[in-house]
Amino acid sequence: MLDAPKTLPSDPEDLRETAEGLLDLVKSQALRIAKLEHQLAGHNRHRFGSKSESLDQLQLRLEEEETAAAQVVGEDVPDGDAEGQ
């Protein structure tokens, strides 16, 4: 292939072969990159867990905030009932 030439071939057929070789190289590298990205994603899921865990934590935090807000409202209601009786 083109190890380190300073000029491209001048013959159209040689130039076409060189371009096809470069396209094959690009395709194989793109495939390898995709494979490595897939492997990395699997390793990250194994190491850090799935993203659904972070959603579960967010939902739990929301429920805790709602519970705390309900307790504050609940504390106000008995005081109002006690004054009315």
ChimeraX attribute file (.defattr): number of C-alpha atoms within 10 A of each C-alpha:
attribute: neighborCount
match mode: 1-to-1
recipient: residues
	/A:1	10
	/A:2	10
	/A:3	5
	/A:4	6
	/A:5	8
	/A:6	7
	/A:7	7
	/A:8	10
	/A:9	13
	/A:10	8
	/A:11	8
	/A:12	9
	/A:13	10
	/A:14	12
	/A:15	13
	/A:16	12
	/A:17	13
	/A:18	16
	/A:19	13
	/A:20	12
	/A:21	14
	/A:22	14
	/A:23	12
	/A:24	12
	/A:25	13
	/A:26	12
	/A:27	12
	/A:28	12
	/A:29	12
	/A:30	12
	/A:31	12
	/A:32	12
	/A:33	12
	/A:34	12
	/A:35	12
	/A:36	12
	/A:37	12
	/A:38	12
	/A:39	12
	/A:40	12
	/A:41	12
	/A:42	14
	/A:43	12
	/A:44	12
	/A:45	12
	/A:46	10
	/A:47	9
	/A:48	10
	/A:49	12
	/A:50	12
	/A:51	9
	/A:52	9
	/A:53	11
	/A:54	11
	/A:55	11
	/A:56	11
	/A:57	11
	/A:58	12
	/A:59	12
	/A:60	12
	/A:61	12
	/A:62	12
	/A:63	12
	/A:64	12
	/A:65	12
	/A:66	12
	/A:67	12
	/A:68	12
	/A:69	12
	/A:70	12
	/A:71	12
	/A:72	11
	/A:73	11
	/A:74	11
	/A:75	11
	/A:76	11
	/A:77	11
	/A:78	11
	/A:79	10
	/A:80	10
	/A:81	9
	/A:82	8
	/A:83	7
	/A:84	7
	/A:85	5
